[in-house]
Amino acid sequence: QLHLVESGGGLVQAGGSLRLSCAASGGTLSRYKMGWFRQTPGKEREFVAAINWSGGSTGYADSVKGRFTISRDNAKNTMYLQMNSLNPEDTAVYYCAADSRLFYNLTNSPLQYDYWGQGTQVTVSS
């Protein structure tokens, strides 16, 4: 069983930056494609970014493209989300997720991810 734990969330002013971390245990991170999602109360979980096994391919939601960067360090079993130029619309609980499928490309669907962290709150003030 793969376990994921997010950290790095908090309160930041608009225009500021945060770096989220996702630490994995119980498995080898390089075996999984990884993704970041976010969710606000009453709304569906929203795709943010995804990264393939080696980190050589990435994908982003249009709303964060150019501002957020997803990366991974497989030697540390850790994935990251660097968030720059934050605005209040980025306020959400952010989740990391792992996709165990071997024969598929990156996906933005939360239904394709097998393992999820508990989430970390990001709040961006005006």
Disulfide bonds with the S-S distance in Angstrom:
Cys22-Cys96 2.09
